[in-house]
Amino acid sequence: MNFMSLRGFILGAGAFLSVKRAKSLHVSLVAVLSICLVSCISCKNNTESRTPKKNVEEKKLFALTSPLNGTSLKSGKDIISLNVKSLVDSVKMDSCVLNIDGKYHSTYHSLPRDVSLSSIKMGVRRMSLLVYSANNAVQTMLFNLKMLPSSAPKLYKYKIVREYPHDDKAYTQGLFFNDGFLYEGTGQLGHSSLRKVELETGKVLQEHSMESKYFGEGICLHKEKIYQLTWENREGFIYNYNDFTQTGKFNYSTEGWGITSDGTSLWMSDGTSNLYRLNPDNMNVTGQIEVYTDRGAEKYLNELEYINGEIWANVYTKDYILIINPETGEVTGKIDLANILKKEFRTQNTDVLNGIACDKEKNRIFVTGKNWPKMFELKILP
């Protein structure tokens, strides 16, 4: 009961008792005030009883001694020596549970223990160790480890099998090959499109132009549907493979750069070192990897192509292609394509290498670049 309610209650009571004798009025008002005062105290006590008390910080029973937070490890070679020490003489460890990135990894009943990390994903891994004492008290210790490949990626050489003409006005953002034709996604505001291209001549056979507000990005084919990203709009489009009719639309929370299909899931890049696995039915993210060489993260991942169980990726502004393990994010191979487009074919509009396509039936690899006049068929040498 607040002050205004109390005041109104008293005034009302006074008016009601005004016809009574003064002595009776005095006694009645005292009684009313006593009741109101008790009510206020009761309300205050009830309010205090509903207010949650601050948790008392539990006493730490254990401390992590190994590994050190932030330690860098080589996957497949290094192991971690997992160990804790008791901070209270009377408390001993009964068991502990190791979780990696929120998922269960292993349980141990004694420490120290050597733990192999051979199948762990690359990049910063978030670890948690739950330590149980004999009386069932539990303490959680959090630490991070950075996983790197144990060796440098294999360097592959290539041979140019054949050159084809390519529209030098096409700012190539996405590329795939199917049924004897190239399919190309182009960028730039007001010039973004989806195209069907004749390989031998570079002639555009079919084209869908995007609205001028969209900067087109990567494309891929998945079960008779073509998926196309946009750069900063965070919107993507789904088209019928045969006639380019738009049949759907989807959204994502990052920028859109490259996209490819492994036959079951889609993989998307956003210009960082991350690749996201997507459910093609609803475009929800179902997994993620960080792409690393033995020297660190590979940023600016761009156009993607899934080839023989691995993800091939252009790196924006770089003249090489990375070959990536989709399970761990490890860069297992690298193809250096520096100077593949000769100086005599370069103009002031010629931009960077971008565009990878694979003819799975004939095992042919095609690459091109933004505003390049050439499309190259390559043979990758062992």
VONUSE-376417 format. One record per residue: x, z, y of N, C-alpha, C in turn. Coordinates in steps of 0.02 Angstrom, whole numbers, plus 32768, in hexadecimal, padded with zeros to 4 digits. Layout:
N
XZYXZYXZY;...
***
This chain:
382
802B80007FC4800080008000802D8000803E;80247FCF806C804E7FCC80A7802F7FF580E1;80537FF78119803E802181517FFB800B816E;7FF07FC881757FB27FAF81937F777FC08167;7F817FBB81247F4B7FCC80F77F3B801680FC;7F6E804081017F65808881077F3F809A8147;7F538078817F7F33808581C07EE9807281BD;7EDA803981A07E948023819B7E6B80518170;7E8B8069813B7E688096810E7E5780D88132;7E8680F181597E7B8130817D7E45812881B2;7E4780F181D97E1480E5820C7DCF80E081EE;7DCB80BD81B67D8A80B681947D7080FA817D;7D9F812181627D8A8163814B7D75818F8185;7D98818981BD7D8681B081F87D41819F8212;7D31815F82147CEF8149822B7CB8816381FE;7CC6816281BE7C938178818E7C8681C38196;7CBA81E981A77CB3823181AA7CA3824B81F0;7C99821E821F7C90823382657C50825D826F;7C20825882437BE2827D824B7BE782C2822C;7C1D82D1820D7C26831281ED7C438343821F;7C438381820A7C5E83B482357CA983AC823D;7CC683C582727D0D83BC82817D3883D9824B;7D24841582337D4D843582007D4E840C81C0;7D1483F381AD7D1083C981717D378389817A;7D33836C81B77D58832F81C67DA2833A81BD;7DBA837381D67E02838181D17E1883868187;7DF083A981617E0183B181197E00836E80F5;7DCC834581047DC5830580E27DFF82D680F2;7E1282D481327E4982A881467E8B82BC8126;7E9582FE81217ED2831680FF7ED282FF80B7;7E98830380977E9482EE80517EA282A4804A;7E83827D80787E8E823380767ED78222807F;7EF7824280B17F3E823580BE7F6882478081;7F58827C80607F7E829180257F78825D7FEE;7F3C82447FE57F3182117FB17F5981D27FC1;7F5781BC80017F7B817F80157FC58187800D;7FDE81C4801F802681D08019803C81CC7FD0;801581E97FA5802581E67F5D8024819E7F44;7FF281777F5D7FED81317F49802A81097F5E;804281157F9C807D80F27FB680BB81027F8C;80C381437F7C80FC81577F5580F981377F10;80BB81357EF480B281177EB280C480CD7EB2;80AE80AA7EE880BD80627EEE810880577EF2;812980827F1A8172807B7F22819580857EDF;817E80B97EBA819E80C67E798193808C7E49;8155806F7E4B814780377E1F81737FFB7E30;817C7FEF7E7281A67FB77E8781EE7FC17E70;820680007E77824B800D7E62825380047E17;822080167DF1822580117DA882267FC97D91;820A7F9B7DBB820A7F547DA882497F307DBF;82717F4F7DEA82AE7F2F7E0382E57F357DCF;82FF7EFC7DB683327EFF7D8283727F1F7D9C;838E7F4A7D7483CD7F6A7D8684077F3B7D77;843B7F407D9E84767F177D9384967F2A7D50;84AB7EF47D2C84CB7F007CEC850F7F227CF7;851C7F537CCE855D7F747CD1858E7F497CA9;85C67F367CC885F87F0B7CA886137F2D7C6A;86107F087C3386287F247BF486747F287BF5;868C7F5A7BD486D47F647BD086F37F2F7BA3;87297F117BB8874A7EDE7B9087707F007B58;87647EE57B1C87847F027AE187C07EDA7ACA;87C07E977AD987F67E6C7AC1880F7E3F7AF9;884B7E257AF088687DF57B1F88867DBC7AF8;887C7D7E7B1188997D437AF088E37D3E7B01;890C7D3A7ACF89557D337ADA896E7CED7ACC;89497CC77AA5895D7C827A9689207C5B7A7F;89167C1D7A9989427BF87AC689347C0B7B0F;89607BF77B3C89577C027B8389237BD17B9E;88FB7BE87BCC88C87BBD7BEB88EA7B827C0E;88D07B457C0388EB7B0A7C2389237AE87BFE;89347AFF7BC2896A7AE27B9B895A7A997B89;898C7A6C7B8E89857A267B7989A17A1E7B33;897B79FB7B09898F79F27AC3898B79A87AB0;89B379957A7E89B279527A63898779527A24;8952792A7A258924792779ED8948790C79AF;893B792D7976895879157938899C79327929;89BE794C795C8A00796979528A0079B4795F;89E679C7799889E87A0D79AB89AE7A34798B;89BB7A73797E89887AA17969898A7ADC7999;89537B00799E89547B3C79C8895B7B79799C;89817BA879B489867BE9799389547C1779B6;891E7C26799388E87C4D79AF88F57C9779A2;88F57CBF79D889027D0679CF88E57D2F7A08;88D27D6D79F888B97D9C7A2A88DA7DDF7A1D;88D77E0B7A4F88EF7E4F7A4688B87E7F7A59;88B77EB97A3988867EED7A49889C7F157A85;886D7F217AB3887C7F497AEE886A7F927AE5;88487FA17AAD88357FE57A9D884F7FF57A57;887780297A52889880387A128868804179D9;882E805D79E787FE806D79B287D38032799D;87D87FFA79C187AE7FBF79B487D87F877994;87C47F71795A87E67F3B793887B87EFF792F;87D77EC4792D87AF7E87792487977E8278DC;87577E7078D6873A7E647894873A7E1A7883;87287DF078B487277DA778AA87227D8578EE;872B7D4478EF87237D1E792D870A7CD9791D;86E67CBC794E86C97C79794786E27C4D7980;86FE7C13796E87187BE479A086E67BAC79AA;86D27BA179E986A67B6979FB86CB7B3A7A29;86BF7AF97A2286DE7AC77A4D86A87A9E7A6D;86A77A9D7AB086737A797AD6862D7A8E7AC1;86257ACF7AB585E47AEA7AA485CE7AE17A5C;85FA7AC57A3285E87ABA79EC86167AE279BE;85FA7AFA7988861F7B237958865A7AFC793A;86947B1C793686CF7AFD791886E67B2278D9;86EF7B6578DE870A7B8978A487017BD478AE;87067BF9787687037C42787587427C5D7854;875D7C94787087997CB37855878F7CFE784F;87AC7D1B781B87A77D63781087E87D87781C;881B7D61782E885B7D80784088807D52786F;88A77D6F789B88D07D4A78CB89167D6878CA;894A7D4178DB89487CFC78F789377CC878C2;89207C8F78DA890D7C5878AD891E7C1678CF;893E7BE978A9894D7BA678C289107B7A78B9;88FC7B5878EF88C07B2E78EF88D37AE678FF;88C27AB778D388D17A7178DF889C7A52790C;88B17A29793B88837A077969888979BC7962;889379A4792688A1795D791B88657930792A;88287949792487ED791E792E87C7792F796E;87E87952799B87C7796779D987C8792E7A0C;8793792A7A35879078F77A6987C779027A9D;87D978CB7ABE880C78CE7AF287F078F07B31;881E79057B5C880B79227B9C8805796D7B9A;87E479897BCC87DD79D17BD287A679E97BA2;87B97A127B73878A7A2D7B43877C7A767B55;873D7A887B5687287ACB7B68871F7AF57B2A;87487B287B24874B7B517AE8872B7B957AF5;870C7BB27AC286F47BF77AC687047C197A85;871D7C577A8A872D7C7F7A4F87037CBE7A51;86D87CC77A2086AE7D037A1B86CF7D3379EA;86E47D6C7A0487087D9D79DB86DA7DD879CB;86D37DE7798B86A87E1E797486D37E58795D;86BE7E95797086E17ED0795886BC7EEC791B;86D97F2078FD86BB7F3C78C086767F5A78CC;86697F71790B86287F8E791A85F77F5B7937;86067F19792C85DC7EE1794185DB7ED4798C;86067EF479B2860D7EE179F8862C7E9C79FC;86187E757A2D86327E307A33864B7E247A79;86807DFE7A7F869C7DEA7ABF86AB7DA07ABD;86987D7C7AF386A37D347AF786DD7D257B26;870C7CFE7B0E87457CE97B3687427C9E7B41;87477C897B7F87437C417B9087877C287BA6;87997BEC7B8F87D87BCD7BA487D37B817B9A;87FD7B5C7BBD87FD7B137BB9883F7AFA7B9C;883B7AC37B7788767AA17B5D88717A577B70;88A87A387B8188A879F07B9088C779CB7B55;889F799F7B3688B679797AFD88CE79337B13;890979207AFB892778DF7B09893778BC7AC7;8936787A7AC6894C78577A89899478697A78;89A378677A3889E6787B7A228A1A78457A2F;8A0578087A3D8A3577D27A498A1977A17A7C;8A4477787A978A3077467AC88A07770F7AA5;89DA76EE7AC989B376B87AAA89DF767E7A94;89CB765C7A6089F076227A4889E875E97A7A;8A1F75C87A8B8A1D758F7AB98A16754F7A92;89E0752A7AA089D374EB7A7E89E574AF7AA9;89FE747D7A898A0B743E7AAB89D1740F7A9C;89CC73D97AC1899573AA7AB889AE73627ABE;898373377AA7899072EF7AAC895172CE7AC8;895A72A37AFA8921727E7B15891172447AE6;88D672467AC988C172127A9988A471D67ABF;887D71E57AF3885D71AF7B18884571C97B5B;8842719C7B8C882871AD7BCE87E771877BDA;87B871A77BFC877771897C0C876B71907C56;874371647C738732716B7CBB870271A67CC5;870971C67CFE86DE71FF7D1086CC71F97D5A;868F720B7D6B867872087DB086A072397DDB;86C8721E7E0A86F1724A7E3386C9726D7E6A;868772627E6C865C72877E99863772C07E75;864572C77E34862672FB7E0C8651733A7E0E;8637736E7E2D865A73AE7E31864973D47DF0;866F73C57DBC865F73DB7D78866074277D71;862874417D59862074897D4F8614749A7D05;85F4746E7CE185E5747A7C9A85E874387C75;85F8743C7C34860173FE7C0C85F4740E7BC3;85CF73E27BA185CC73E57B5885BE739F7B3D;85CC73967AFC85C473547ADC8592735B7AA3;8564732A7A9E8532732C7A68851572E77A5E;850D72D47A1E84EE72947A0C850F72587A2D;8551725B7A36857572227A518578721E7A9D;855D72507ABF855C724E7B09857872907B25;8591728A7B6285A672C57B87856D72DD7BB2;8567731E7BB98536733C7BE6855D73667C17;854E735D7C578577737A7C8C854C739E7CBF;856273DA7CD2854373FE7D09857173FB7D45;855673E97D7F857F73E37DBC856974177DEF;859774257E1E858B74587E51858A743D7E97;858F746A7EC7858C745F7F0F8543745F7F26;853674827F5C84F274857F7884DB74407F8D;84A0742D7F77848573EB7F87849C73B47F59;84CB73C37F2C84E573907EFE84E773A87EB6;84C873E07EA784C973FC7E64849873D77E37;84AD73CC7DF8848373A47DCB849373B37D82;846773997D57847273967D0F8471734D7CFD;84A473367CD884AB72EF7CCA84B872E17C80;84A072A77C6B84B3728A7C2A84E0724E7C3A;851C724E7C1D854F721D7C31856771F67BF4;857071B57BFD858C718A7BCA85D871947BC9;85F371A87B90863A71B97B8C8668717F7B9E;865C71457B81868A710D7B89868D70F27BD0;865770F77BF5865570D97C388650710C7C70;863D71497C608632717C7C9485F071727CB9;85C771447CA2858771357CC38555716D7CB8;853371817CEE84FF71B47CEA84BF71947CD1;84A871A87C96846D718B7C77842C71B07C88;843371F07C9783F9721A7CA5840F72537CD2;83E572667D0383FA72997D3183BF72C37D4A;83CB73037D4F839B73327D6D83BF73537DA8;83A4734B7DE483C273697E1F83A473AE7E2B;83CE73DE7E3B83B774227E4983A374277E93;837A745A7EA3836974667EE883A874737F11;83A674617F5083E274667F7A83FB74AD7F84;83D174DE7F7683E675247F7F8411753C7F45;841675157F0F843B752A7ED4847F75087ED0;84B175307EBE84F475187EAF84FB751A7E63;84F574DF7E4484F574DC7DFB853774F27DDC;853175117DA1856C75297D7C856A75107D34;8581753A7D05858975257CC0854975117C9D;855074E87C68851874D37C3F852C74D97BF5;84F974DE7BCA850674DC7B8284C674C77B5E;84CF74B27B1F8497749E7AF5848E74D47ABF;844F74E97AB6843F75197A8283FA750A7A66;83F874F17A2983B974E47A05838974B97A2F;83A0747E7A418378744D7A65836474637AAB;838774957AC6837B74AA7B0B83BE74A97B30;83BB74947B6F83F674957B9A83EF74CF7BCB;842274F87BCF842375317BFD845475217C35;843F752D7C73846975207CAD846A755C7CDB;84A675717CF184AE75A97D1E84B275927D66;84A775C17D9484B775B67DDA84E975EB7DEE;850D75DE7E25854576087E388530764C7E52;8512764E7E8E8504768E7EAF84BA76A07EB1;849076737E9B844876817E9C843176B07E65;845C76B97E32844B76E37DF9840D76CA7DD5;840576897DD483CE76687DB183EA76317D85;83CB762A7D4B83DD75F47D1E839F75CE7D08;83A975927CED837175687CDA8378754F7C93;833F75447C73833E752A7C2E831974E77C30;833774B47C10831B74717C11831074577BCA;82DF742B7BC382D774067B85831273D67B7D;833073D77B43836C73AF7B37836073647B42;8327734B7B2E831B73037B2E830D72E67B73;82E473097B9B82CF72EB7BDB82E073157C18;8305734D7C0F831A73787C4682E0739A7C6A;82A5739D7C4B826D73C17C69827B740C7C67;8272742D7C9F827E74757CA2824874997C7B;825D74C37C4B822D74E87C21823275337C2B;8264754A7C50826B75927C59829C75A37C90;829F75E37C9F82CA75FC7CD482DF76437CC1;831B76587CD48332769B7CC3835E76B67CFB;836976F67CF9839277177D2D83CA773F7D0C;83FE774C7D32843677757D1B8451779C7D56;847777D07D48848B78007D7C84CF77F17D9B;84F177BD7D85853377AC7D9F853177667DBB;856B774D7DD2857077067DE1856E76DF7DA0;855C769F7DA4855D76747D69859676417D6F;85C0763E7D3C85F8760E7D3D85F375DE7D01;860375F67CC5860275CB7C8A85D475E77C55;85BF75BA7C27859275CF7BF1859D75A27BB4;859975BF7B79859F75997B3B857675BB7B05;856E75997ACC854775B47A94857375B67A56;856D75ED7A2F859075F179EF856275E079B5;852675C779C584F575B6799284C075EC7989;84D1762A799A84A3766279958497768279D9;84CD769079FC84CA76AF7A3E84E876817A73;84DA76917AB284FA766F7AEA8531769C7B05;8564767D7B23859B76A27B4385A0768A7B8B;85A676B97BB985A676A97C0085E176CA7C23;85FF76A57C52863476C07C7C861976C97CC3;863976F67CE9862277037D2D865C77037D5F;869576E57D4C86CE76E27D7986FD771D7D74;86EC774E7D4A871877877D3F873D777D7CFC;875777B37CE0877677B07C9E874377BF7C67;870377C77C7986CF77D77C4886AC77997C2E;8699779C7BEF866B776B7BD1863177937BB4;85F477797BC085B7779C7BAB859477747B75;858277977B3F855A77787B09851077827B19;84E9774C7B1784A3774E7B2B8475773A7AF1;843B77587AEF840777447AC183E277097ADF;83E576CD7AC183C676927AE0837B76967AE6;835B76C37AC1831276C97AC482FA76EB7B04;8321771C7B1C830D77407B59834577477B8C;8381772E7B7B83BC772E7BA683D477747BB7;83C377A57B8D83DE77E87B95842577EB7B7C;844E78147B9C8494781D7B87849578487B47;84B4782F7B1284B878537AD384FF78697AC2;852F78547AEA857478677ADD85A1784F7B16;85DE78677B16860D78557B4B8654785E7B33;868078317B4786C778397B3986EE78307B7A;872A784F7B7C875878457BB28791781A7B98;87A377E67BBC87D577B67BA4881A77CA7BBD;884877D37B8C888B77EC7B9C88C077C47B76;88F877B97B97893677A67B76896177E57B6F;899C77DE7B5489C878187B4E89E078317B92;89D578097BC789EB781C7C0A89B3783B7C34;897678347C1D893F78517C44890178267C42;88D278367C6E889178147C6F889877CD7C8B;8871779F7C70886D775A7C89882D77537CB2;883577507CF387FB774B7D1F87E977027D2D;87B176F87D4F879976B77D65878876897D2A;876E76A67CF48757767D7CBB871E76517CD3;872276117CC186F375E17CDE86CC75BD7CA7;86D3757D7CA286AE75547C7286C175677C2A;868F756A7BFE869975827BB98684754E7B86;86A575507B4C869175267B1386A1754D7AD3;8671754F7AA5867B75717A658694753E7A32;86D175497A1886F0751879EB870E753D79AF;86F5752D7974871175487935871775957936;86E275B6794C86E175FE7949870576217982;871D75FC79B38740761979EC872275FE7A2D;872C76237A638714760E7AA4874F75F17ACC;874775B47AE2877875947B0E8760759C7B55;878D75AC7B82877975BA7BC787AA759C7BF9;878E75797C2B87B575687C6687BF75A77C90;87F575A97CB5880275DF7CE4880575C07D29;87D975D67D5687D375B77D97881675B67DBC;8828757B7DD58866756B7DFA88A375667DCD;889B756E7D8B88D475697D5E88CF752B7D33;8908750D7D22890974D07CFA891474DF7CB0;88F475137C9788F975217C4F88B675387C34;88B075337BF2887475487BCE888775837BA1;885E75B67BA0886975F07B75883E75EA7B36;885976007AFE883476047ABF882A764E7AB0;87EB76637AA987D976AB7AAA87B576BF7A6A;87CA76F87A4E87A777157A15876777367A2F;872B771F7A1B86ED773A7A3786DC77817A1F;86FF779979EC86F277DC79D38718781179FB;875578007A10878078327A30879178217A79;878D77E17A8D87A177CD7AD087EB77BB7AD4;880F77BD7A9C885677AC7A9C886077617AA7;888D774F7AD488A077097ADE88D276F77AA8;88BD76CF7A7888E876BD7A408910767D7A4C;88F976537A7B891B76147A88891375FE7AD0;894075D17AE4894175B87B288957756F7B27;893375447B4B894474FD7B4F895474ED7B98;899274DB7BA589A874CD7BE9899B74837BF8;896F74757C28895C74317C398975741D7C7F;89AA743D7C9589C6742D7CD789DA73E47CDA;89C773C37D1189DA737D7D1D89BA734B7CED;8983735F7CCA8962732F7C9F894372F67CC8;892C73067D04891472D27D32894E72BF7D60;896572817D5989A0726B7D7E899372687DCA;89C9726B7DEF89C5726D7E3889A172307E54;89AA71F67E35898C71BA7E51894071BA7E4C;892471E77E2488DB71EB7E1D88BE72257E47;88E772477E6C88D172807E9388C6726B7EDC;889072857EFA888172797F40887672BD7F62;886472BC7FA1885872FB7FC4881A731F7FAA;87EF72FC7F8587B3731B7F6987BD73347F22;87F573227F03880173377EBE880973837EBB;87E273A37E9087E573EC7E8A880473FF7E47;87F4743B7E30881774587DF787FC74427DB3;8824744D7D80880F74427D3B87D1746B7D2C;879E744B7D0F876274707CFB873574427CD1;872474587C9686F974317C6A871974287C26;86F974457BF28710743F7BAD86D4742C7B82;86DC73FA7B5886A773E67B2B86C573D67AE7;869E73E27AB286B673D67A6E868473AB7A48;869E73757A2B8677734D79FC8684736A79B7;86577393799F866273B879618663738A7924;863F73537927863D732578EE867F730278E4;869F72ED791A86DE72C87915871A72F1792A;870E733179388744735F794B876C73447987;8747733379BB8767731A79F8875D734C7A31;879173547A5A878E73807A93879173577AD3;876473657B03876473417B43876E73747B7B;879673617BAC879F738B7BE8879E73607C26;878B737E7C5D878C735C7C9E879373917CD5;8785737D7D13878B73AC7D4B8758739B7D81;875773C57DB3872873BC7DEA873F73817E15;8713734F7E1B872173127E41875C72EB7E25;876572EE7DE3879A72C77DC3877F72827DB2;87AA724E7DB78795720B7DA3879F71FD7D59;87B8722E7D3487C872257CED87A9725C7CC2;879672477C85878472757C4F87B772697C18;87D3729F7BFC880872977BC987F072B07B85;87FF72887B5287F7729D7B0D883A72B77AF5;883B72F47ADB887A73147AC6887C73217A7C;88BA73227A6388C7733D7A2188F673787A29;88E173B27A11890973EE7A19893B73F079DF;897A73F779F189B073F679BF89C0743D79A8;89D07446796989E07489794F8A2274A3796B;
***
